[in-house]
Amino acid sequence: MLTRNIILLVLSFFITTTISCSRFSGNFGYKTETMDTYRLLKNGMEFESGQHVDWVYNIEKSGTGIDVGIVVLQKKAVWIDIESRNMKVGLENSRIYGEFQGQQPGEYRIVLVVKNKIVDETGYTIYSDDELDLDE
């Protein structure tokens, strides 16, 4: 009887954590120095290398007290981690903020991870005007 109760307790814990992870959803947004409000950050957007960009992830649904890993990756020969941090989100704290400026030209990704599973991500490209000068 005790073993059965322990099994049910463990099973309910896994079901609860799985449900709370699956309810995690939201949207990425961005704002540059010349913008007053955030706009939707769509996968594949491009920003100039010297430009300061604030980004936000607005959580529409989440469980309470979820630990989220925030990872920024840069594509070299493989994707490398250039920034990582953790944050607890929930009903009171429903936004994740970040920023970038002065990144080298190339491809980047912002990845949100809960319990070693990717729950959302977006990609963007940093370009340089020097790379676009085709007249020379």
Order of alpha helices (4+ residues) and beta strands (2+ residues): alpha-beta-beta-beta-beta-beta-beta-beta-beta-beta-alpha
